[in-house]
Amino acid sequence: LFLCKHLYTFRMASKTAICNMALARIGIQQPIASIDESSAPARACKLFYDQSRESMLRYRPWPWAQRYETLALVSEAPNPDWGFAYRYPNDYLKIYQLVLESGGSSTGFAIYDSLNLGYTPSYAQNIPWQMGSDTQGQLIFCDQADVIAYGTYNVDDTAQFSSEFADALAWKLASEIAPGLTKDMNVTERAANMAEAIASRAAASAYNENVPREPSESSFTEARN
């Protein structure tokens, strides 16, 4: 009954439902009412939930977690290697690509080939860039003016999660809380393996919902040269 009940609420992807699914997967049948309660299971979930969520968001460029952000210029010619320095956007966990505000592009092969996702998105561009920092925080160096970053936003609203992502997150959280709550490394290892397997399948499934734009012949020629 517990599992059936929380399988239903899990499909609604609330934080509490995800935590209770993680607990059930390591053999703890007593659900928590809130992540803020004082029980040991709730404290463990609260300690590891955000870490697990951010880790799974970084795992793949989930389409529903991707956003465009116009970068704020910090300085021109910030160092001998790059022409521009931009502030790394707040609340982003990972930047995958830079695109141009003008609509022009630097051609190249998308990151998705290296991730074996079989997907070439319409924003596939390859503007060279590099991470850096100053006393105020992280920077992005590149040689293009007026650029937009495309990457993974730190999505905290569980209503935006896909059901597959929430499933994988529950397994990831289970692998983090299992050592302290069960002391059983077999349970921990199984949860970690399940998180990896489900996340891989979920990421591949997510990209089947996209219809990529075919790159032009000139783009391939220029990229190879």
N, C-alpha and C positions, 0 to 999 in steps of 0.2 A: 504493500500500500504506500509506504514511504517513497519507494522508487518511482511508482506510477505517478504519484502526486507531484514529485519534483521533476520528473520528465516533462510533465505538462508545463509547470512554471518555468522550467529551463528553456522551453521554446519561446517564452516571453523574454528571456535573456536579462532578468534582473540580476543585480550583483549578488543578492542573497541566494537566488536560485543557482547561480554559477558556483558559489561557495558550497552550497549544500550538495550539489552534484559531485564536486571534488571530494567532499567528506565521505559521501556514500561510496565513491570509487576506491577509497582506502579502508573501507570497512566500518566507518563510523555512522551508525544508523540514526542517531539522535540529531535532528536538524537544528540549526541555529535560527533564531528569529531575526537577528540583526548582526552585522559584522562588528558593531560597536558594543555588543554585550560582553560580559566579563568572563565567559567560559573559555577554557583552553582552546577548543576548536575555533571559536570566533577570533580569539587573539592571534592564532596562527594564520588564519585566513587574512586578517587585517594586515599582518606583518608582510605577507608575501603577495597579496592580490595585485597591487599596482606594479610591482616588479615583474610579476608573471604577465600581466596585461601588456606592459611596454615591450617585454621580450618577444611576445607573440606578434605584436604589431610590427616590430622590426624584422621578423622572420621572413616575410615576403611583402611585396608592395600590394597589399590588399586593395582592390579597386575602390571600395566604399570608404577607405581611410585616406585616399589620396586627395590632395588639394593643391591649388595654385596659390602662390603668394608673391606679390611684387616685393622685391628686395629693397631695403633701405640703404642707399649709398652712404658709406662711411667716409671714404676718401678716394681720390684718384692718385695713381702711381704710388701705392702704399709701400712698395718695396721694389727692388730691382727686377723681380721676376714677373710681376703682374700689373695690369693697367688700372684695375679697380678693386676696391674692397667693399663688400656689402655685409650688413649685419645678418647673422644666421637667424632665420625667423623664429619667433617665440612659439612654443608648443609644437614644434616639429621634432619627430624622433629620427628621421632619416631623409636626406635629400637624395633623389635619384638622378634628376636631370635639371638643366637650366634651359629655358627657352627665351626667345626674344619678344619683347613687347611689340615690336614692329610687325611681327608675323613672319619675318624672315627666319632662316634657320641655318645652323651649321649641320651638315649631314653626317651621318654615321650610323653605326649599328646600335640598336637598343640594348639596354641591360637585360631584357627578357631572354635573349638568346643564351647568355651566360647562366641564367637561372633555370634553363631548360623548360621554360613555360610554353614555348611554341607560340609566342604572342609578340607581334610588332605593333605597338600603339601608334595612334595618329600623331602623338607629340614626340615621336622618336627623333631626337636631336642629340648631338654630342658636342656641346660647348665645353671645352676644357676648363676645369676649375679645381680648386684645392681648398681644403679646410685650413683655417688658421685661428688666431685669437689675438685679442688685445686686453687691456685692463678691464674693459667693460663686458667681455664675453667672447663668444665664438664669432668667427668671420668666415666669409666665403670670398676667395680671390678668383678673379677671372679677367679676361681681356675684352669683355663686351660691356657696352653701356646699356642701361635699361633692360635688365633681365628679370625674369620671373622664375622662381624655384618651383619645382614639382616634386612632391615627396609625401611621406607618411606623416599625417597629423596625429597628435597625441589624443586620440579619441577616447573620452572617458564615459560618454553616454552609451550605456549598454543597449539602448533602443536602436542604435545605429549598427550594432554588431550583426553580422550574418549568423545564422544558426550554426553553420559549420565552424566559424571562428569561435563562437561561444563554447562549442563542444571541445575544440582543441584547447581553449583557455582553461576549461575545467580540468582537463587532464594535466596541463602544465602546472596549474595551481596544486593539484593533487600530488604531483611529484615533488613540489617544494615543501608541502606541509607534512608529507608522510614520514620523513625521518624523525621529526620531533614528536609526532602523535602516535606512530605505530612501532618505531624502532625496528622496522622490518625492511631491510634493503631490497628484498625481492619485490615488495610492494612498490617501493620507490622506483626501482628500475622498470617495472612494468608500466607504471604511470608515465615515466619519461619517454619510453618507447611508443606508447600510445599517442602521446602529445605530438611527437615527431611525425608519426604515420598519418594521423588525422589532419594535421596542419598541412602536410604536403598534398594530400588529396583535396583538401578544401581550397588551397591556393590554385591548384590546377582547375578545379571546378569553377572557381570565380571567374577565371579568364575566358571560360567558354561562353560567358554572357556578353563578351565584347566582340565587335566586328571590326577588326583592324583595318586601317587604311593601307593599301598596298604602296610600298615605296616606288618612286619612279626609277627608270633605268639610269637617268642622269645622276640620281642620288647614289646609286650603287657604284657608278663609275667614279664619281668624285670621292666617295668614301674609301675606295680601294687605292686611289691615287694619293 
